[in-house]
């Protein structure tokens, strides 16, 4: 099958992100299943990914412990590992249960201070990356902060850094200008621009008629939905969900959130029917 291009122009999406969108949307909740490699190739072609890129991505994900191979006769199947399953459940919660706009902030902050040996560059990078994904921003180089009451003890323990980290939960003094602190700590312009760009491109795409009727996206709801969810997750991963009352009045996340859910709802059922037709599966054997 030729790669499809019936989508609004947007940021480059990694094949692994689209692979996760496929497994998260059509395999995760169906039980412990493996999917035939040919089915994966056919499905991801609809999201614009070529066969060679799919094959190399499958291999990399196996090597990283995210997928496991299972041979059935002359065919190769791929299923989720426990690590990937956990990642996908967390992503599913972020996609569908957590809104892009934080209207419920209670005024509390979680502060995490750390001091690592100079030679621990990899550990420092891993910690900062995980903190950024969890919504933290660098108040100072060794002090990161996030709105709300977060339990990050598991994250710190997983990285083996518990002895080098201190965690506090607090509220800001009245003398603190929270709006200014937010603007100094997070790249609001960058986050807002990504939401605004997403909203404009996908709204224009809907207006062009590509998403009209059943929302099938020029007859291909599966490819549309894979790209939509992969791109949306890529955006919200960069959003710390800062308290709405301290953000610009016309914060574009609200409109972008509505656009995402409108297209996701339109494409949901037809995408599932198409995936069911294309997927050849087999039960995943215990490793």
Buried (B, 14 or more C-beta within 10 A) or exposed (E): EEBBEBBBEBEEBBBBBBBBBBBBBBBBEEEEBBBBBBBBBBBBBBBBBBBEBBBEBBEBBBEEEBBBBBEEEEEBBBBBBEEBBEBBEEBBEBBEEEBBBBEEBEEBBBBBBBEBEEEEEEBBEBBBEBBBBBBBBBBEEBBBBBBBEBEBEEBBEEBEBEEBBEBEEEEEEEEEEBBEBBBEBBEBEEBBEBBBBBBBBBBEBBEEEBBEEEBBBBBBBBBBBBBBBBBBBBBBEBBBBBBBEBBEEEBBBBBBBBBBBBBBEBBBEBBBEBBEEBBBBBEBEEE
